[in-house]
Amino acid sequence: MTAKIGIAGALEILEGLDPATRERILGEIQSQQPEIYEQLRTGLLNIENLMKLEESQLRELLQAVPREKWARALRACSPELKDRLMSNLPTRARADMEDLIQAVGPQPLNEVRRIQSEIALEAKTRFERK
């Protein structure tokens, strides 16, 4: 009997694997079910996963990623994530970020999602257990 865990369950399992095993499994899924692979890949590179990072990791990531990218990415993330990220900035930098978010103005959602995926990939690359 096959268990039906859905995309969310599969993502939880994949996130718990070491990177080499995860990539091997994703390669198999990509060759057999490309639509599901895309859903999984997108889920693995979701900016909301930054909520799982420690405060020190968030601060490191905030310094590593250019402010303009953050400003664009924060326009379409959850209020909880935005608040957590902003709380890890010094007071002056927080005010500057709010100004930059307003200055970049509305962005096409596909562009925002692309930037969010880039940031999530940067986090995954920096902090994923080896």
Secondary structure, DSSP 8 states (H G I E B T S, - for coil): -----HHHHHHHHHHTS-HHHHHHHHHHHHHH-HHHHHHHHHHHT-GGGGGGS-HHHHHHHHHHS-HHHHHHHGGGS-HHHHHHHHHTS-HHHHHHHHHHHHHH----HHHHHHHHHHHHHHHHHHHS--
